[in-house]
């Protein structure tokens, strides 16, 4: 009954450790066109999707199967797809222990606009990341396979999000 979702009973201690190995490349291209700023450019610069020209404000959205995590403000941002995630034997009762392995990919371009010395500056950021996800899970007590799997997915989402957010703050 519990594994099918009809009854939910959880009483456990858990530990999930995740490490990310990144093979990444982030490029930025800056253009300083000599244009007269018209209404369209002013609207673009002041739009909520320009993030005040700051790459640290670009939204991050992470997908795994039918789940998503991150900033959902309707603006184009950096998208990461977790393509493969294995949990190990976490179906055993009372004590679950397993190794986590997975991969994630990111191929996104985001263009930001800002003024620099009264001139328009357009910067395009290109994110090309491949992440190897590795880790371990231990659950002691009463917990379903579905709950243990959710613990892993939530931790992977949080880890990828915070890792990429820190990288974006350094741009």
N, C-alpha and C positions, 0 to 999 in steps of 0.2 A: 504494500500500500504506500509506504513512504517513498520508494524509488519511482513510483508512478505519479507522484505529486498530489495524491489524495490526502495524505497526512504528512504534516511537517513537524518533526521533532528533532531538535539539534541541541546538544549539550557537549561542547568540545573545546579543546585548546588547539590552536593551529599556528603553524609557522610556514610562511611562503617566502622563499628567497629567489630573487630573479637577477640575473646579470645580462647585460646587453653588450654584444660585440658589434661595433658599427664599422661598416665600410661605406663611407659617405663622401660626398662631394657637394659643396655648396658654392655656387658661383653668383656673383652679382655684376650686373652691367649697368653703368650709370650714363645716362644721356643728358646733355644740357642743351636742349634745342633753343634757338632764339626765336621765340614765338610771341606774338601779342596775346596776352591772356584774355580770352573771351568768356562768356557766360558758361559755355560747356566745360572748359578747363576748370573754372572756379567751382562749378558743381562737382566735378570729379575730385578735386583736391579736398573739398569740404564734405564729401560723402562719408557715411559711416563705414564704408568698405575700404577707405583709404588708410584707416588706422593711424591717422595723424602722421603719416609718413614713416612710422616707426616699425621696423620689422619685429620687434619684441611683442607687438600687439596683433600680429597675424594669427588668425584662428587655426587651431589644430583639431583635426577630426580623425579618429582612429576607428577602423571597421574590423570586425571579426564575425564571420557568418552573418547572422541577422542582428547583431548587436553593434552599437556605436557609442563612442565615448569622446568627450571633448567639447569644443566651443561650437554651438549651433546657433549662430546669429544670422544666418542667411547669406553670408558673404563668402566668396571663394577664398580658400586658404590652403593650408598644407594638409594633404590627405595621405594617410598611411593605411595600408591593407595588410592585416595579418593573414598570411596565406596558408600557414601550416602550424598547428599547435598540438603536440602530443603530451599526454598527462602521465603516462605510466599506469601501474596497477593501483588506482585509488578507489577501487570498488569494494575492497575488503572491509568487513565490519570492525568497529571499535578502534582499529589502528590502521591508518592509511599513510603510506609513504611511497613517494614516486619521484621520478626525474622528469623535468619539463624540458621539452625541446620544441623550437619553432622558428619561423622565419617571418619577416615583415619587409614590405617594400614601400618606398615613397618616391614618386616622380611628380613633382608639382612646380609650377611657375607662378609667382605672384609679383605684380607690378605695383609699385607705390609712387606717389607724386608728393613733392614738397617744394617749398620755396627756399632758395639759398641766395642771399644777396639780391632780392627782388627778381630772381630768374627761376623759371620752372626747372626742377630736376626730376627726372624719371629714372627710377632704379628698379630693375627686374631681378628678382631672386629666383634662382633655380635650385631646387632641392632634389638630389638624387641619393637616396639612402637605401642600404640593404642592412637589415638587422638580423643577427643570430640571437635567438632567445634561448637562454639556458637557466635552469634553476632546479629547486627541490621543494617538495611540499611534504609536510608531516601534519596529520590530524589525529589527535588522540581523543576518543570519546564517541558519542553518538552523532553521526553526521552522514548524510546521504552522499552518493557519488555526485549527484547533481549539485549539491551545496559545495563539495570540495572543488569541483570543476569551476564553479562560480568564483570561489576564492582565488583560484589561479588566474582566471581571465581578468578579474578586477585588478589584481596586483600587476599583471602584464600591462593593462591599459594605463594604470597610474605611472608605472616605471617609464614606459615609452613617452607618455605625455610630458612628464617632468624633465626627462632627458632632453627631448627636443626643445622644450620651452627654454631651458638653460642655454642651449646652443643658439637659439634665436636672440637671446638677450646679448650675446657676444657679437652679433653682426653689426 
